[in-house]
Amino acid sequence: MTSPNSGFDAQDPNNSQNQGFNSPNPGYGAPGQGGFTPVGGGFDVEKIKKNALIATIVGFLCGGLLPGILGLLGYLKADQEPATAKKFTKWSWIAFAIMWAISIILIIVYVIFMIAVVGSSTTTY
């Protein structure tokens, strides 16, 4: 018999009919079926925080303001939203690489320009 308010079948103490499977632990669904989700959503939060902290330090010291801020946002979001924190950390490293690539290109252009200027100048002794 089923009580109209409880949704629990007195004949089936595990309530397997409502869960769609036989469960040894009533009240918890099978993994992947809306059951208990571990804190952090299965992410290694400490690893995410460590990577974001490294991205923050390296970003501020060697890459500029943008990579540092993105790394910091990744560090701050790691506890509540680990997936978002991973994205911020990834974009911090991407911004860091872009900043370095632009810097290297500008240095090469500067050297070529200086060689061209010095080579075209005439000196009289």
Secondary structure as UniProt FT lines:
FT   TURN            4..6
FT   TURN            10..11
FT   TURN            13..14
FT   HELIX           16..19
FT   TURN            26..27
FT   TURN            31..34
FT   HELIX           39..42
FT   HELIX           45..58
FT   HELIX           59..63
FT   HELIX           65..77
FT   TURN            78..80
FT   HELIX           82..120
//
